[in-house]
Amino acid sequence: MKLNHEIYKSDDAKNEIISMYDEFVKRYEFVKSIQIETIQGITHVLVCGEENKPPLILLHGSGMNSSMWLGELQEYAKYYRVYAVDIPGEPGKSFPIQMPLTDNSYSKWLHDVMTKLNVRKANVVGISLGGWMALNYAIVFPDDVDRLVLISPSGIGKQKVSFLLYAIWYGLRGEKGVEKLISKINGGKQLHPNMLRYQKCIRNGFQYRTGKIPILSDEEIQNLAVPCCIIVGEKDIMLSSQDTIQRIKKLLPQAQTNYLEGEGHALVNVTKKVCDFLLQDRCN
């Protein structure tokens, strides 16, 4: 996979993306923004919830940052000390280097993040690329993870070649084309105008990763030793949700699977399903 070491198309694009990020966060007074020093560089984290509650790590998808979780943080914070972590090399406020996906670089980084946060073990939730990272992390550092939730995760089902064609087709059709592509990623649902504006800002100013995200082997998936929940959408235009569910049912029959009809790739309103799974042990 080709890495983009210059992740923004210009300094102005970077400044606009970060400025809008800060603008969103300021609206949520209960959320604290912190930076921690890791071995690889500065990592930015949004934090909320009482310190004595169990820790929950949230990992966003590609081409996004932790602002995607803001509308859900208050619900998660009822039960958890929440850490929404900006993934390095994505358009957030962590160090702007895209590390390779072909080794354990991101798992080692996240382990260091946990160490610096003084978190010994946490529930981990990841969406899309963040789901790939969460799954790899749970395989490489199983003692760090209590329960795992993967939302539209990369790395299990096949990536759809047709998505690249969609991206090219709509990308050639200006702003309206970009809006149509974003709508398809969201399963045809309308976004809040502010988030639509932000996603267009990122798409215009950020250098996305190119190439395919590595598919985990059967053996790697079978080695997952923590309780796991998978949530996918029927209308995902980026990944084969059917393939994801079939592989999980075959390789991890003990995992909980949720196939949501009528939903797309960007599943951001599944907080109740996530909490229901994470809270199972505490309710029993």
N, C-alpha and C positions, 0 to 999 in steps of 0.2 A: 504494500500500500504506500502510495506517495504521500510524504508528509509536507505540509506547508509551514515552513519556518517563519515566514512573514504572514501572520494569520489575518492581518487587516489589510484592506486594499489601499488605505491611506491613513495618515494621522487624524485627519478630520473624521473619517469613518469610525475610527476607534473612539475618539472623544464623544461622538454622538451616541454610540452604543452604550458606553459607560455612563454618560450623563443621564440617559433615559433609565438605565438600570438604577442609578442612585435615586432618581425621581420616584420610581415605583416603590423602592424600599422605604422611603421617608413617609409614605402613607400608612405604614404598619408600625405603629409606635411600640408594639410589644416585641418587635424583632430587632436584634442587635447584630451589627455587622462587625466581624473581627478578621484579623489577618494573623496567620501563624507561619512560622519559619520552618519549612521542611528541608530535607536533604537536597531536594531538587530545586526548591525556590519557594517564594511566597505563595501561600494558598489562602484564598478568601472563603469565609464561611458565614452563612446567616444562622443565627442562634436564637432559639426561643424555648419556652417551657421551663418549669422549675428544675433546679439543679439536682434535686434528690429523686427525680423520676428516671425510669430506664431510658438509656440513650437510643436514639433513632437517627440513622444516617440516610440522607436523601441524595441521590445522584441523578442529575438531569440528563437530557439527551444531547445529541450532536447539534451544533448550530444554535445553542441556547445556553442559559446560565440558570442560577438558582431562583431567579425572579419567577420562573414558571410555577414554583411551588407556593408563592405568596398567598394565593387565595385559599390554600388548604392548610396552611401552617397553624392557624388557630385551632382547628379540629385536632390535628396531630398533637398539639401542645397540651391538650386536655390530659393526655396519657403519657407523654414522653418529653424528655429533654431533646429537642430536635436540632440537628446539625445539617443544614442544606449546604453542600460543598460544591464550589465552583470547580469543574474539571479543568485541569491545565490544557492549554491549547485550544480551548473553546472561547466564545466571545463573552467571557466573564472577567473577574478581577483577580484570578489566580495567574501564575506565571505563564506567559504566552508561548509555550513550547509544546508542540504536538509530539509526544513520545510514541515509540512504536507499539503497535498492538500485537506484534508477533512474539513478544516475550512477557515477562512479569513486571514490566516497568510500572504500570498503573497500580497493580496490586501492592507492590513495595511502597509506592507513594501513599496509597490509602492507609496502609499499615502505619506509616510514619505519621500521617494525619491523626489517626486514632491515638497513637502514643502521645503526640503533642497536646491533644485534647484531654489527656488523662482518662481515656475511655478504654477499658479492658476488653469489653464485649458489647456488641450492639446489634439491634435489628437493623437490617439494611434493605432499602427500597431503591430500585433503579429503573429508569425508563429508557428504552431504545439503546443507544450506546451506553448509557449509564447502567442499563440492565446487563449488558455484556460485561461491563467492568465489575458489577456487583457479583455476578455469577463466578467470574474468574477469581475474584477476591475470596469468595466463600470456599472455593476449591483449594486455593493456595494457602489461605490462612483460616482454616475451619474453626479454630479456637477463638477467633475474633468475632464470629457471627453467631447470633442467637437464632433468629429466624430471617428468612429471605423472601422478598417479594420482587418479582420480575414483571414489569409492565411493558408490553410490546418489545420484548428483548431481542436485540441482535444476537447473532452467534448460535442460534438453535435451528430455526427454520431458514429456508433459502431466501436470499435477497431477490426481489423481483427486478429483472432486467428492464421491464416496462417502465419502472419508475424513472430511470435515466432518460428514457424517451419523453415521458411526461415533462420532466424538468427542462429538457431542451425545448420542447414544443411550446410550453407556456412561457419560458424565459424569453423567447423571441417575440412575445406579444405584449411587451411593456408592462406597465403597472397592473393593468387588469389581468394579464396573464399570470403574474406573480400572485395576485389575490386568489385566482382560481386554483393555482397549485396549492397554496396554503389551505384553502378550503378542502381540497381533496385529501390532504394529509390529515385534516381534522374530521374526516368522515362526512364531509359535506355540511358540517355545522358552522354556523356563524361565530366568529370570535368577537370578543369585546373590542371595540374600535381601537383602544389604546394598545392592546396586545397585537392586533393586526398591524398597526402602525409600527410596532417594535419589531415584529417578525420581518416586515418588509425592510426595515432599516438594517437588520442583521443580514438578510439575504443580499442586500445591495453592497454591504461594506465588509463582509467577512469571507475569508478564503476557506471554504469547506474542505475537509479531507476528501481525497479521491481514491477510488478503488474499493474493493470489498472488505468488509469486516470479517476477520477469520471465524469460520464455523468450528465450534468445539467438537471434538471427537466423541464417539459413543462412550469410550472409556472415561474421558474427562467428566462427562455429564453423570455417568454412573458413580463416579467418585464423590459426588456431592453428598456431604454427610450431615447437612442441616435441614430442618423443615423448610419446605419451599412452596410458594404459591405463584402461579403463572396467570397473568391476565392479558388477553389479546382481543383485538377487534376484528370483526368479520370483514370490514371494508378497508383494512390496512393496505395501502397501495405500495408500501415500501418493502414489507416482509410477508412471507407466506404464513399466515396465522394457522392454517390447517396443518402445515408441515411442522410448525412449532409444537402444536398440541399433540400431534401423532408421535413425534420423537419423545416428548416428555412422558406421555402415557406408556410408551414402550420401555424407556430407559429409567424413568423415575415414577413407577406406578403409585408410590406413596405420596407424590406431590399433589397439591390441590390445583385444579385447572379451571379457568373461567374463560369461556368463549362468548364474547358479547356481540350479539347480532346488531347490525346497523351502526356499529362504532368503527372509527378509523384508527390510525396509528397513534395519534396524540391523545392518549387517554389520561386526561388530567382531573376528571371528576369521579374517581373510583376510591375516594378516601374511606368510605364506609367498608367496602370490601377489604381494603388493606388492613384497616383497624380490626375488623372482625377476625381476620386470620392471625394477626400479630397478638391479639389479646386472648387467644384460645387458652393458652396455658394458665393465664392469670384468672380466667373465668371458671376453670375446672377445679 
